Amino acid sequence: MKITKKVSIGQFARAGEDFNDGSTLIIKDEGKEVEGEYGTQTIFKVAVPSGEIKNLSFNQTSLSHLVEVYGDETGEWVGKS
């Protein structure tokens, strides 16, 4: 049996703890694709209201909105909120 090592990418932002509806999050990197239990996810570093930098995977609705507002190149999203 082959075991695959899982790589930790850090702490994830939690809705209701690190941010709430209406909170402003600032995108800190262009994201990276990570293979997980549920397939490939694009994980971004974001600054939460406390100022901490945490990981966040946007749902497809949020990603579509970000593409509409900032364009399809995630490098252009850095620094945006």
Helices and strands as residue ranges (DSSP letters): E 26-27, E 32-36, E 39-47, E 53-56, H 60-70, G 74-77
